[in-house]
């Protein structure tokens, strides 16, 4: 059953969040370019005395809230049950795109950055546009300019929207910590940017006026490392599939984004349409259709081996496992990803909260996507 995302969004906005020193998860790309499966899931236990919301653990493990809700159905977003287990979905299938520049996949609320010449991919959680103020999809553009300390000028439509609610907006938000765009912005078009935020929530939610939001450390990393002119591709790919070098086939299913108000407020799941590229992976006598059907029903956002028996469950590493623990990816040598650049890893928490352990990894290449310029919004 689909959760009422509007209710969850409203609830999360009311919960006091906690700031963390996050680290960018960097996966080394494997030598075998026929693999797109990377990483390894983790399992952590909520401390018995925890009074922290799910956003705390999402930020601590470099996840968006939607990723955590999909991987842990039934979890309380306000207060996860102390002593219960959380799956951290660090395993994923790379989007079927060129491994170049930045790829923004709105459906899974993740940003992929392929630093040139490094054979790695940096994966960051994002917040995206609200219904009707959608983040662009099927759009190929570039980073056109960067701005430290951006200002924000609300559009006429935003002023009207706020006025209808009896509120007002300043004509310009000056640069600084109270700016809704945060401290750094990378502009990818006249009306769209990849930027930070002044809020302690919203990553993994549909909260912006169309722009891509990141946590403070993540936008700082991108700002410092992504040059002007970098390729940026926007896609909407809720279902991904891959055939791995050993012949095993994996399916990763996320909840598609609602396209109407009726879908957004409904408890019914948004229908899934399988693209031709995914259907081709699933049409094989080795594929267990029961596992496929369960993956499509569960929409866990976790890669599922659809050539495995019905009892197939996502492999996880305990959070205490060493960074070089063997991973469960098929026939590929995985090495532990490292923190990106000078983004700090979190120090051990004084309150005994669970601490992150870096996942494992491999990956590969895909095909080019269509180019379509959007018309849109801001922030």
Steps between C-alpha positions, in 0.01 A plus 500: 500500500625845415560738791325835480809703414327831566429393857858382545643822352282709730603293798870518423489876470364511853773282647810669637791362301861470604802614302780252428839498339418282198741347252458443130488132408753429223478171312791384282384392156597138422734385229215308335291754310213251470405542867266768632440360849694686768527510876381294793206557734561551870290407800513713814323482833325803648651568847273402787495855637449671163251785473614604153286520184568298185653811337787474748596154378435591136748787527749295699514231232482739203145403402189691403185450704321332208784245468466409867119479489506273194763265646333488843123476448299578811780690675381797705652814338458695826656247735636168370450232763803477730671162463353440154709445188532736202619401154726766347451457122855565379474242223357631174493465123663783311264688266515399133685816396854595401740503794578866458441816701185514713189284467190601702243221534189663645313173555758363745597848628870444444772693323791316337827680432773334293823694566699510179795261483436334838294188409273575796145619557385723786139434606308769689138521622292795380171683547301582187209711376150483639211367292427763236842658555688197379873462461576460126527155343630384161723807492867520407680820602823618665618683809491853362629690802565460871432741783620498859256691718212504250207736533147385421236705321151345531291506181164679464328163522670430834396839638141427391513153655613636835254791486213253452605342832517838673880500499759719336845455349778757473580613148851354539650263756856619568794263515558330831395210721131601489484484120278210382766417237761442767860615465586361154324469165581355159274639228398257225259726314328837527248376757659192654788435736662229710540663840502462876228583748451688825273226636576187700258289297379444145769268363313209347176698477316709240542840662660746255365720221680285244866527596715221642580533871791342686623496856762761585807273483385343174448824307832627638672188361339542157570872494868437572544213253259545207634739233287737295409331171443157661231292330174472701227252410155493663305172483196339662584130535303329782578149373852386414626159393835347413650178366819439693818334362408163656158505332301589812231764453409770750193721528478821708155655544416838653161662539436705183442869556135604515397699194155611622353633824280192517804269489688714752225488764396139437604200708508292183840442334579695184487260203834380367578494129801287413725656235609279211857481634376353830254262333782354292693414816198326652405291195717195558434143612743548789287778648280407796172682428386461860804698613436759227140541614605538864759762407240696303260476792749582780676791323780488756752698293744211556639289214342153500656197333210381281690186396503384863245273678180644649671544838735760353563777755731800474849425629615732778817556698480582870603858565792378706647310204843622388508722191674224302245232586416283198195619309220294353510632145527235226841406362667838547773618731368780718710747692384735769400848389667791672372835627496752217786749505518697821142434608538393865371172636283525809675479834372238747179631652493571871137386521581146384325524164592252232808595299541459124714243328587557135333260253672298229488540120529434116327647179492585120364684201174563320335682213431865425166660590277746310551875519199710588514852643247561780295802584485560869554652834773572750629412848 
